[in-house]
């Protein structure tokens, strides 16, 4: 039922599995970006500490 609704209302989603895969990929990318910024911020904070 739910899968049929997804297919009819959102034709670019082929199945629930496809939707789950896209959500997992988006969350993984967001997590990677968060951790990349966090590492950069930590390095910046360390540089500031050395300067003081």
CHARMM-style PDB file with segment names, atoms N, HN, CA, C and O in Angstrom:
ATOM      1  N   UNK     1       0.823  -1.199   0.000  1.00  0.00      PROA
ATOM      2  CA  UNK     1       0.000   0.000   0.000  1.00  0.00      PROA
ATOM      3  C   UNK     1       0.864   1.258   0.000  1.00  0.00      PROA
ATOM      4  O   UNK     1       0.731   2.113  -0.876  1.00  0.00      PROA
ATOM      5  N   UNK     2       1.755   1.363   0.997  1.00  0.00      PROA
ATOM      6  HN  UNK     2       1.863   0.668   1.708  1.00  0.00      PROA
ATOM      7  CA  UNK     2       2.611   2.544   1.083  1.00  0.00      PROA
ATOM      8  C   UNK     2       3.506   2.669  -0.145  1.00  0.00      PROA
ATOM      9  O   UNK     2       3.721   3.761  -0.671  1.00  0.00      PROA
ATOM     10  N   UNK     3       4.026   1.517  -0.589  1.00  0.00      PROA
ATOM     11  HN  UNK     3       3.852   0.631  -0.161  1.00  0.00      PROA
ATOM     12  CA  UNK     3       4.889   1.527  -1.768  1.00  0.00      PROA
ATOM     13  C   UNK     3       4.108   1.993  -2.996  1.00  0.00      PROA
ATOM     14  O   UNK     3       4.638   2.743  -3.817  1.00  0.00      PROA
ATOM     15  N   UNK     4       2.877   1.565  -3.128  1.00  0.00      PROA
ATOM     16  HN  UNK     4       2.446   0.957  -2.461  1.00  0.00      PROA
ATOM     17  CA  UNK     4       2.030   1.998  -4.244  1.00  0.00      PROA
ATOM     18  C   UNK     4       1.815   3.512  -4.195  1.00  0.00      PROA
ATOM     19  O   UNK     4       1.856   4.182  -5.226  1.00  0.00      PROA
ATOM     20  N   UNK     5       1.586   4.044  -2.999  1.00  0.00      PROA
ATOM     21  HN  UNK     5       1.553   3.499  -2.161  1.00  0.00      PROA
ATOM     22  CA  UNK     5       1.411   5.486  -2.826  1.00  0.00      PROA
ATOM     23  C   UNK     5       2.666   6.231  -3.265  1.00  0.00      PROA
ATOM     24  O   UNK     5       2.578   7.241  -3.964  1.00  0.00      PROA
ATOM     25  N   UNK     6       3.840   5.736  -2.855  1.00  0.00      PROA
ATOM     26  HN  UNK     6       3.912   4.916  -2.286  1.00  0.00      PROA
ATOM     27  CA  UNK     6       5.091   6.378  -3.262  1.00  0.00      PROA
ATOM     28  C   UNK     6       5.248   6.379  -4.776  1.00  0.00      PROA
ATOM     29  O   UNK     6       5.632   7.384  -5.374  1.00  0.00      PROA
ATOM     30  N   UNK     7       4.947   5.241  -5.382  1.00  0.00      PROA
ATOM     31  HN  UNK     7       4.635   4.425  -4.896  1.00  0.00      PROA
ATOM     32  CA  UNK     7       5.109   5.141  -6.833  1.00  0.00      PROA
ATOM     33  C   UNK     7       4.144   6.052  -7.581  1.00  0.00      PROA
ATOM     34  O   UNK     7       4.511   6.639  -8.599  1.00  0.00      PROA
ATOM     35  N   UNK     8       2.927   6.176  -7.092  1.00  0.00      PROA
ATOM     36  HN  UNK     8       2.629   5.699  -6.265  1.00  0.00      PROA
ATOM     37  CA  UNK     8       1.937   6.971  -7.813  1.00  0.00      PROA
ATOM     38  C   UNK     8       2.143   8.469  -7.591  1.00  0.00      PROA
ATOM     39  O   UNK     8       1.983   9.254  -8.526  1.00  0.00      PROA
ATOM     40  N   UNK     9       2.497   8.880  -6.367  1.00  0.00      PROA
ATOM     41  HN  UNK     9       2.627   8.242  -5.608  1.00  0.00      PROA
ATOM     42  CA  UNK     9       2.651  10.302  -6.073  1.00  0.00      PROA
ATOM     43  C   UNK     9       4.043  10.831  -6.380  1.00  0.00      PROA
ATOM     44  O   UNK     9       4.206  12.005  -6.711  1.00  0.00      PROA
ATOM     45  N   UNK    10       5.036   9.976  -6.272  1.00  0.00      PROA
ATOM     46  HN  UNK    10       4.904   9.022  -6.003  1.00  0.00      PROA
ATOM     47  CA  UNK    10       6.421  10.382  -6.499  1.00  0.00      PROA
ATOM     48  C   UNK    10       7.055   9.432  -7.514  1.00  0.00      PROA
ATOM     49  O   UNK    10       7.754   8.495  -7.127  1.00  0.00      PROA
ATOM     50  N   UNK    11       6.821   9.660  -8.796  1.00  0.00      PROA
ATOM     51  HN  UNK    11       6.253  10.421  -9.111  1.00  0.00      PROA
ATOM     52  CA  UNK    11       7.261   8.704  -9.811  1.00  0.00      PROA
ATOM     53  C   UNK    11       8.775   8.526  -9.887  1.00  0.00      PROA
ATOM     54  O   UNK    11       9.245   7.522 -10.424  1.00  0.00      PROA
ATOM     55  N   UNK    12       9.558   9.491  -9.354  1.00  0.00      PROA
ATOM     56  HN  UNK    12       9.176  10.306  -8.918  1.00  0.00      PROA
ATOM     57  CA  UNK    12      11.008   9.336  -9.407  1.00  0.00      PROA
ATOM     58  C   UNK    12      11.506   8.324  -8.374  1.00  0.00      PROA
ATOM     59  O   UNK    12      12.653   7.884  -8.442  1.00  0.00      PROA
ATOM     60  N   UNK    13      10.651   7.955  -7.423  1.00  0.00      PROA
ATOM     61  HN  UNK    13       9.719   8.313  -7.368  1.00  0.00      PROA
ATOM     62  CA  UNK    13      10.997   6.915  -6.455  1.00  0.00      PROA
ATOM     63  C   UNK    13      10.421   5.603  -6.967  1.00  0.00      PROA
ATOM     64  O   UNK    13       9.206   5.456  -7.099  1.00  0.00      PROA
ATOM     65  N   UNK    14      11.293   4.662  -7.251  1.00  0.00      PROA
ATOM     66  HN  UNK    14      12.280   4.781  -7.143  1.00  0.00      PROA
ATOM     67  CA  UNK    14      10.856   3.404  -7.854  1.00  0.00      PROA
ATOM     68  C   UNK    14      10.306   2.425  -6.813  1.00  0.00      PROA
ATOM     69  O   UNK    14       9.437   1.610  -7.125  1.00  0.00      PROA
ATOM     70  N   UNK    15      10.807   2.504  -5.593  1.00  0.00      PROA
ATOM     71  HN  UNK    15      11.513   3.165  -5.340  1.00  0.00      PROA
ATOM     72  CA  UNK    15      10.345   1.584  -4.557  1.00  0.00      PROA
ATOM     73  C   UNK    15      10.713   2.149  -3.191  1.00  0.00      PROA
ATOM     74  O   UNK    15      11.452   3.129  -3.092  1.00  0.00      PROA
ATOM     75  N   UNK    16      10.200   1.531  -2.159  1.00  0.00      PROA
ATOM     76  HN  UNK    16       9.600   0.735  -2.240  1.00  0.00      PROA
ATOM     77  CA  UNK    16      10.532   1.946  -0.797  1.00  0.00      PROA
ATOM     78  C   UNK    16      12.021   1.731  -0.548  1.00  0.00      PROA
ATOM     79  O   UNK    16      12.667   2.549   0.105  1.00  0.00      PROA
ATOM     80  N   UNK    17      12.563   0.636  -1.064  1.00  0.00      PROA
ATOM     81  HN  UNK    17      12.037  -0.029  -1.595  1.00  0.00      PROA
ATOM     82  CA  UNK    17      13.997   0.373  -0.922  1.00  0.00      PROA
ATOM     83  C   UNK    17      14.826   1.469  -1.553  1.00  0.00      PROA
ATOM     84  O   UNK    17      15.848   1.878  -1.002  1.00  0.00      PROA
ATOM     85  N   UNK    18      14.389   1.946  -2.711  1.00  0.00      PROA
ATOM     86  HN  UNK    18      13.559   1.613  -3.158  1.00  0.00      PROA
ATOM     87  CA  UNK    18      15.076   3.041  -3.397  1.00  0.00      PROA
ATOM     88  C   UNK    18      15.020   4.307  -2.551  1.00  0.00      PROA
ATOM     89  O   UNK    18      16.012   5.027  -2.441  1.00  0.00      PROA
ATOM     90  N   UNK    19      13.875   4.575  -1.960  1.00  0.00      PROA
ATOM     91  HN  UNK    19      13.069   3.989  -2.049  1.00  0.00      PROA
ATOM     92  CA  UNK    19      13.721   5.753  -1.102  1.00  0.00      PROA
ATOM     93  C   UNK    19      14.621   5.633   0.122  1.00  0.00      PROA
ATOM     94  O   UNK    19      15.278   6.601   0.504  1.00  0.00      PROA
ATOM     95  N   UNK    20      14.656   4.456   0.739  1.00  0.00      PROA
ATOM     96  HN  UNK    20      14.122   3.669   0.429  1.00  0.00      PROA
ATOM     97  CA  UNK    20      15.514   4.238   1.904  1.00  0.00      PROA
ATOM     98  C   UNK    20      16.982   4.439   1.554  1.00  0.00      PROA
ATOM     99  O   UNK    20      17.742   5.017   2.331  1.00  0.00      PROA
ATOM    100  N   UNK    21      17.368   3.962   0.392  1.00  0.00      PROA
ATOM    101  HN  UNK    21      16.751   3.492  -0.239  1.00  0.00      PROA
ATOM    102  CA  UNK    21      18.754   4.104  -0.046  1.00  0.00      PROA
ATOM    103  C   UNK    21      19.098   5.583  -0.237  1.00  0.00      PROA
ATOM    104  O   UNK    21      20.188   6.017   0.135  1.00  0.00      PROA
ATOM    105  N   UNK    22      18.182   6.353  -0.812  1.00  0.00      PROA
ATOM    106  HN  UNK    22      17.296   6.001  -1.115  1.00  0.00      PROA
ATOM    107  CA  UNK    22      18.424   7.783  -1.017  1.00  0.00      PROA
ATOM    108  C   UNK    22      18.506   8.524   0.316  1.00  0.00      PROA
ATOM    109  O   UNK    22      19.325   9.429   0.475  1.00  0.00      PROA
ATOM    110  N   UNK    23      17.665   8.145   1.264  1.00  0.00      PROA
ATOM    111  HN  UNK    23      16.999   7.410   1.135  1.00  0.00      PROA
ATOM    112  CA  UNK    23      17.702   8.772   2.594  1.00  0.00      PROA
ATOM    113  C   UNK    23      19.018   8.443   3.285  1.00  0.00      PROA
ATOM    114  O   UNK    23      19.644   9.322   3.877  1.00  0.00      PROA
ATOM    115  N   UNK    24      19.442   7.183   3.214  1.00  0.00      PROA
ATOM    116  HN  UNK    24      18.933   6.469   2.734  1.00  0.00      PROA
ATOM    117  CA  UNK    24      20.714   6.795   3.839  1.00  0.00      PROA
ATOM    118  C   UNK    24      21.878   7.556   3.220  1.00  0.00      PROA
ATOM    119  O   UNK    24      22.776   7.997   3.937  1.00  0.00      PROA
ATOM    120  N   UNK    25      21.875   7.717   1.901  1.00  0.00      PROA
ATOM    121  HN  UNK    25      21.146   7.359   1.318  1.00  0.00      PROA
ATOM    122  CA  UNK    25      22.952   8.441   1.225  1.00  0.00      PROA
ATOM    123  C   UNK    25      22.967   9.908   1.648  1.00  0.00      PROA
ATOM    124  O   UNK    25      24.035  10.477   1.872  1.00  0.00      PROA
ATOM    125  N   UNK    26      21.799  10.520   1.759  1.00  0.00      PROA
ATOM    126  HN  UNK    26      20.930  10.058   1.578  1.00  0.00      PROA
ATOM    127  CA  UNK    26      21.720  11.925   2.177  1.00  0.00      PROA
ATOM    128  C   UNK    26      22.199  12.094   3.615  1.00  0.00      PROA
ATOM    129  O   UNK    26      22.913  13.050   3.917  1.00  0.00      PROA
ATOM    130  N   UNK    27      21.818  11.183   4.504  1.00  0.00      PROA
ATOM    131  HN  UNK    27      21.238  10.406   4.259  1.00  0.00      PROA
ATOM    132  CA  UNK    27      22.270  11.250   5.897  1.00  0.00      PROA
ATOM    133  C   UNK    27      23.775  11.029   6.004  1.00  0.00      PROA
ATOM    134  O   UNK    27      24.447  11.677   6.806  1.00  0.00      PROA
ATOM    135  N   UNK    28      24.292  10.131   5.209  1.00  0.00      PROA
ATOM    136  HN  UNK    28      23.746   9.605   4.558  1.00  0.00      PROA
ATOM    137  CA  UNK    28      25.729   9.870   5.216  1.00  0.00      PROA
ATOM    138  C   UNK    28      26.500  11.105   4.761  1.00  0.00      PROA
ATOM    139  O   UNK    28      27.517  11.460   5.356  1.00  0.00      PROA
ATOM    140  N   UNK    29      26.019  11.757   3.711  1.00  0.00      PROA
ATOM    141  HN  UNK    29      25.192  11.469   3.227  1.00  0.00      PROA
ATOM    142  CA  UNK    29      26.673  12.972   3.216  1.00  0.00      PROA
ATOM    143  C   UNK    29      26.604  14.090   4.252  1.00  0.00      PROA
ATOM    144  O   UNK    29      27.586  14.801   4.465  1.00  0.00      PROA
ATOM    145  N   UNK    30      25.456  14.248   4.891  1.00  0.00      PROA
ATOM    146  HN  UNK    30      24.658  13.671   4.718  1.00  0.00      PROA
ATOM    147  CA  UNK    30      25.309  15.283   5.923  1.00  0.00      PROA
ATOM    148  C   UNK    30      26.244  15.003   7.096  1.00  0.00      PROA
ATOM    149  O   UNK    30      26.855  15.925   7.638  1.00  0.00      PROA
ATOM    150  N   UNK    31      26.357  13.744   7.487  1.00  0.00      PROA
ATOM    151  HN  UNK    31      25.861  12.995   7.047  1.00  0.00      PROA
ATOM    152  CA  UNK    31      27.251  13.372   8.581  1.00  0.00      PROA
ATOM    153  C   UNK    31      28.700  13.659   8.210  1.00  0.00      PROA
ATOM    154  O   UNK    31      29.458  14.180   9.028  1.00  0.00      PROA
ATOM    155  N   UNK    32      29.089  13.324   6.984  1.00  0.00      PROA
ATOM    156  HN  UNK    32      28.473  12.901   6.319  1.00  0.00      PROA
ATOM    157  CA  UNK    32      30.453  13.583   6.521  1.00  0.00      PROA
ATOM    158  C   UNK    32      30.752  15.080   6.552  1.00  0.00      PROA
ATOM    159  O   UNK    32      31.816  15.492   7.015  1.00  0.00      PROA
ATOM    160  N   UNK    33      29.821  15.890   6.062  1.00  0.00      PROA
ATOM    161  HN  UNK    33      28.957  15.555   5.686  1.00  0.00      PROA
ATOM    162  CA  UNK    33      30.030  17.344   6.060  1.00  0.00      PROA
ATOM    163  C   UNK    33      30.131  17.891   7.478  1.00  0.00      PROA
ATOM    164  O   UNK    33      30.970  18.749   7.752  1.00  0.00      PROA
ATOM    165  N   UNK    34      29.286  17.405   8.380  1.00  0.00      PROA
ATOM    166  HN  UNK    34      28.605  16.708   8.158  1.00  0.00      PROA
ATOM    167  CA  UNK    34      29.324  17.852   9.776  1.00  0.00      PROA
ATOM    168  C   UNK    34      30.685  17.541  10.394  1.00  0.00      PROA
ATOM    169  O   UNK    34      31.299  18.399  11.029  1.00  0.00      PROA
ATOM    170  N   UNK    35      31.149  16.303  10.202  1.00  0.00      PROA
ATOM    171  HN  UNK    35      30.650  15.606   9.686  1.00  0.00      PROA
ATOM    172  CA  UNK    35      32.425  15.911  10.798  1.00  0.00      PROA
ATOM    173  C   UNK    35      33.587  16.660  10.154  1.00  0.00      PROA
ATOM    174  O   UNK    35      34.559  16.984  10.837  1.00  0.00      PROA
ATOM    175  N   UNK    36      33.509  16.940   8.859  1.00  0.00      PROA
ATOM    176  HN  UNK    36      32.720  16.677   8.304  1.00  0.00      PROA
ATOM    177  CA  UNK    36      34.562  17.706   8.196  1.00  0.00      PROA
ATOM    178  C   UNK    36      34.648  19.111   8.776  1.00  0.00      PROA
ATOM    179  O   UNK    36      35.741  19.609   9.046  1.00  0.00      PROA
ATOM    180  N   UNK    37      33.500  19.748   8.967  1.00  0.00      PROA
ATOM    181  HN  UNK    37      32.613  19.343   8.748  1.00  0.00      PROA
ATOM    182  CA  UNK    37      33.487  21.092   9.547  1.00  0.00      PROA
ATOM    183  C   UNK    37      33.952  21.057  10.996  1.00  0.00      PROA
ATOM    184  O   UNK    37      34.645  21.969  11.447  1.00  0.00      PROA
ATOM    185  N   UNK    38      33.580  20.022  11.721  1.00  0.00      PROA
ATOM    186  HN  UNK    38      33.017  19.281  11.354  1.00  0.00      PROA
ATOM    187  CA  UNK    38      33.964  19.888  13.119  1.00  0.00      PROA
ATOM    188  C   UNK    38      35.483  19.752  13.248  1.00  0.00      PROA
ATOM    189  O   UNK    38      36.084  20.358  14.135  1.00  0.00      PROA
ATOM    190  N   UNK    39      36.103  18.965  12.374  1.00  0.00      PROA
ATOM    191  HN  UNK    39      35.614  18.472  11.653  1.00  0.00      PROA
ATOM    192  CA  UNK    39      37.557  18.795  12.391  1.00  0.00      PROA
ATOM    193  C   UNK    39      38.230  20.119  12.049  1.00  0.00      PROA
ATOM    194  O   UNK    39      39.213  20.501  12.684  1.00  0.00      PROA
ATOM    195  N   UNK    40      37.702  20.820  11.045  1.00  0.00      PROA
ATOM    196  HN  UNK    40      36.903  20.510  10.529  1.00  0.00      PROA
ATOM    197  CA  UNK    40      38.263  22.120  10.673  1.00  0.00      PROA
ATOM    198  C   UNK    40      38.154  23.124  11.802  1.00  0.00      PROA
ATOM    199  O   UNK    40      39.089  23.886  12.050  1.00  0.00      PROA
ATOM    200  N   UNK    41      37.035  23.133  12.482  1.00  0.00      PROA
ATOM    201  HN  UNK    41      36.275  22.514  12.280  1.00  0.00      PROA
ATOM    202  CA  UNK    41      36.828  24.050  13.600  1.00  0.00      PROA
ATOM    203  C   UNK    41      37.767  23.715  14.754  1.00  0.00      PROA
ATOM    204  O   UNK    41      38.313  24.617  15.390  1.00  0.00      PROA
ATOM    205  N   UNK    42      37.957  22.444  15.025  1.00  0.00      PROA
ATOM    206  HN  UNK    42      37.514  21.711  14.509  1.00  0.00      PROA
ATOM    207  CA  UNK    42      38.875  22.032  16.091  1.00  0.00      PROA
ATOM    208  C   UNK    42      40.299  22.477  15.780  1.00  0.00      PROA
ATOM    209  O   UNK    42      41.014  22.939  16.669  1.00  0.00      PROA
ATOM    210  N   UNK    43      40.709  22.341  14.530  1.00  0.00      PROA
ATOM    211  HN  UNK    43      40.128  21.966  13.808  1.00  0.00      PROA
ATOM    212  CA  UNK    43      42.051  22.780  14.134  1.00  0.00      PROA
ATOM    213  C   UNK    43      42.180  24.293  14.286  1.00  0.00      PROA
ATOM    214  O   UNK    43      43.212  24.783  14.744  1.00  0.00      PROA
ATOM    215  N   UNK    44      41.156  25.025  13.910  1.00  0.00      PROA
ATOM    216  HN  UNK    44      40.318  24.627  13.538  1.00  0.00      PROA
ATOM    217  CA  UNK    44      41.156  26.486  14.042  1.00  0.00      PROA
ATOM    218  C   UNK    44      41.243  26.890  15.513  1.00  0.00      PROA
ATOM    219  O   UNK    44      41.996  27.796  15.869  1.00  0.00      PROA
ATOM    220  N   UNK    45      40.473  26.216  16.362  1.00  0.00      PROA
ATOM    221  HN  UNK    45      39.861  25.479  16.073  1.00  0.00      PROA
ATOM    222  CA  UNK    45      40.513  26.503  17.798  1.00  0.00      PROA
ATOM    223  C   UNK    45      41.896  26.200  18.368  1.00  0.00      PROA
ATOM    224  O   UNK    45      42.386  26.935  19.225  1.00  0.00      PROA
ATOM    225  N   UNK    46      42.526  25.131  17.905  1.00  0.00      PROA
ATOM    226  HN  UNK    46      42.128  24.533  17.209  1.00  0.00      PROA
ATOM    227  CA  UNK    46      43.874  24.789  18.366  1.00  0.00      PROA
ATOM    228  C   UNK    46      44.869  25.862  17.940  1.00  0.00      PROA
ATOM    229  O   UNK    46      45.745  26.239  18.718  1.00  0.00      PROA
ATOM    230  N   UNK    47      44.741  26.354  16.714  1.00  0.00      PROA
ATOM    231  HN  UNK    47      44.029  26.048  16.082  1.00  0.00      PROA
ATOM    232  CA  UNK    47      45.620  27.428  16.235  1.00  0.00      PROA
ATOM    233  C   UNK    47      45.445  28.682  17.074  1.00  0.00      PROA
ATOM    234  O   UNK    47      46.426  29.349  17.403  1.00  0.00      PROA
ATOM    235  N   UNK    48      44.213  29.008  17.422  1.00  0.00      PROA
ATOM    236  HN  UNK    48      43.416  28.466  17.155  1.00  0.00      PROA
ATOM    237  CA  UNK    48      43.967  30.182  18.265  1.00  0.00      PROA
ATOM    238  C   UNK    48      44.597  30.006  19.642  1.00  0.00      PROA
ATOM    239  O   UNK    48      45.146  30.954  20.204  1.00  0.00      PROA
ATOM    240  N   UNK    49      44.520  28.807  20.176  1.00  0.00      PROA
ATOM    241  HN  UNK    49      44.074  28.037  19.719  1.00  0.00      PROA
ATOM    242  CA  UNK    49      45.117  28.530  21.479  1.00  0.00      PROA
ATOM    243  C   UNK    49      46.623  28.695  21.459  1.00  0.00      PROA
ATOM    244  O   UNK    49      47.205  29.179  22.430  1.00  0.00      PROA
ATOM    245  N   UNK    50      47.268  28.299  20.360  1.00  0.00      PROA
ATOM    246  HN  UNK    50      46.795  27.906  19.572  1.00  0.00      PROA
ATOM    247  CA  UNK    50      48.718  28.439  20.221  1.00  0.00      PROA
ATOM    248  C   UNK    50      49.093  29.910  20.124  1.00  0.00      PROA
ATOM    249  O   UNK    50      50.125  30.320  20.655  1.00  0.00      PROA
ATOM    250  N   UNK    51      48.273  30.704  19.456  1.00  0.00      PROA
ATOM    251  HN  UNK    51      47.435  30.371  19.024  1.00  0.00      PROA
ATOM    252  CA  UNK    51      48.564  32.133  19.281  1.00  0.00      PROA
ATOM    253  C   UNK    51      48.444  32.907  20.588  1.00  0.00      PROA
ATOM    254  O   UNK    51      49.105  33.930  20.769  1.00  0.00      PROA
ATOM    255  N   UNK    52      47.602  32.421  21.498  1.00  0.00      PROA
ATOM    256  HN  UNK    52      47.066  31.590  21.350  1.00  0.00      PROA
ATOM    257  CA  UNK    52      47.393  33.152  22.752  1.00  0.00      PROA
ATOM    258  C   UNK    52      48.457  32.779  23.688  1.00  0.00      PROA
ATOM    259  OT1 UNK    52      48.488  33.271  24.816  1.00  0.00      PROA
TER     260      UNK     52
END
